[in-house]
């Protein structure tokens, strides 16, 4: 086992940086979804799709990106003697989005069950 000397610079963490990149992409995807949401009735009417298509258009791609960001972040955290900050940020962005989307999905199911 090698112990790094104090003051020794850590090497770069390409997996952590990839996790951070996917986390930023996730934020941009969420921003894009929020920006398009006022236009959804018009877009759905114009394309002939129903409102049931909304989770497939926005939810599933974002969940995939969040899973990738989380997985890469965990791998980046497990690498020894590497910078951890990008991996921590990417993991946090991905995992928090996954938690929010799961709570949102179950919340919608619970509301539908209570109203139906």
C-alpha positions as CSV (number, residue, x, y, z in Angstrom):
1,X,0.0,0.0,0.0
2,X,1.4,3.3,-1.0
3,X,0.9,6.4,1.1
4,X,1.1,9.7,-0.7
5,X,3.3,12.4,0.8
6,X,1.5,15.5,2.0
7,X,1.5,18.1,-0.7
8,X,1.8,15.6,-3.5
9,X,-0.5,16.7,-6.2
10,X,-3.2,14.2,-7.1
11,X,-3.5,13.0,-10.6
12,X,-6.5,13.8,-12.8
13,X,-9.6,11.7,-12.7
14,X,-11.0,11.3,-16.2
15,X,-13.9,9.1,-14.9
16,X,-14.8,11.8,-12.3
17,X,-14.7,14.4,-15.0
18,X,-17.0,12.3,-17.2
19,X,-19.3,12.0,-14.3
20,X,-19.3,15.7,-13.9
21,X,-19.9,16.2,-17.6
22,X,-23.0,13.9,-17.5
23,X,-24.2,15.7,-14.4
24,X,-24.0,19.0,-16.2
25,X,-25.7,17.4,-19.2
26,X,-28.4,16.3,-16.8
27,X,-28.9,19.9,-15.5
28,X,-29.1,21.1,-19.1
29,X,-31.7,18.4,-20.0
30,X,-33.8,19.4,-17.0
31,X,-33.6,23.0,-18.0
32,X,-34.6,22.1,-21.5
33,X,-37.6,20.1,-20.3
34,X,-38.7,23.0,-18.1
35,X,-38.3,25.4,-21.0
36,X,-40.4,23.2,-23.3
37,X,-43.1,22.4,-20.8
38,X,-45.3,25.4,-21.6
39,X,-45.3,24.4,-25.2
40,X,-46.2,20.8,-24.5
41,X,-49.9,21.0,-25.2
42,X,-49.2,22.6,-28.6
43,X,-46.5,20.1,-29.5
44,X,-48.5,17.1,-28.4
45,X,-51.5,18.3,-30.4
46,X,-49.4,19.0,-33.5
47,X,-47.7,15.6,-33.4
48,X,-50.8,13.6,-32.4
49,X,-49.2,12.2,-29.3
50,X,-51.0,11.9,-25.9
51,X,-49.9,13.1,-22.6
52,X,-48.8,9.6,-21.7
53,X,-45.8,10.2,-23.9
54,X,-44.3,12.9,-21.7
55,X,-42.5,10.5,-19.3
56,X,-40.9,8.8,-22.3
57,X,-39.8,12.1,-23.8
58,X,-38.3,13.6,-20.7
59,X,-38.2,11.2,-17.8
60,X,-36.5,8.1,-19.2
61,X,-33.7,9.9,-21.0
62,X,-32.9,12.0,-17.9
63,X,-33.0,8.8,-15.8
64,X,-30.5,7.2,-18.1
65,X,-28.2,10.2,-17.9
66,X,-28.6,10.3,-14.1
67,X,-27.7,6.6,-13.8
68,X,-24.6,7.1,-16.0
69,X,-23.5,10.1,-14.0
70,X,-24.0,8.3,-10.7
71,X,-22.2,5.1,-11.8
72,X,-19.2,7.0,-13.3
73,X,-19.1,9.1,-10.1
74,X,-18.9,6.1,-7.9
75,X,-16.2,4.5,-10.1
76,X,-14.3,7.9,-10.0
77,X,-14.5,7.9,-6.2
78,X,-13.1,4.4,-5.9
79,X,-10.0,5.3,-7.9
80,X,-7.0,5.7,-5.6
81,X,-4.9,8.9,-5.6
82,X,-7.2,10.8,-7.9
83,X,-9.0,14.1,-7.6
84,X,-12.4,13.4,-6.0
85,X,-14.2,16.7,-6.4
86,X,-15.5,16.1,-10.0
87,X,-16.6,12.6,-9.0
88,X,-18.4,13.9,-5.9
89,X,-20.2,16.5,-7.9
90,X,-21.2,14.1,-10.7
91,X,-22.4,11.5,-8.2
92,X,-24.4,14.0,-6.3
93,X,-26.1,15.5,-9.3
94,X,-26.9,12.0,-10.7
95,X,-28.1,10.4,-7.5
96,X,-30.2,13.4,-6.4
97,X,-31.9,13.4,-9.8
98,X,-32.6,9.7,-9.5
99,X,-34.1,10.2,-6.0
100,X,-36.3,13.1,-7.1
101,X,-37.5,11.2,-10.2
102,X,-38.3,8.1,-8.2
103,X,-40.2,10.1,-5.6
104,X,-42.0,12.0,-8.4
105,X,-42.9,8.7,-10.2
106,X,-44.3,7.1,-7.0
107,X,-46.0,10.3,-6.0
108,X,-47.8,10.4,-9.3
109,X,-48.9,6.8,-8.9
110,X,-50.1,7.5,-5.3
111,X,-52.1,10.6,-6.4
112,X,-53.6,8.6,-9.3
113,X,-54.6,5.8,-7.0
114,X,-56.1,8.2,-4.5
115,X,-58.1,10.0,-7.1
116,X,-59.1,7.0,-9.2
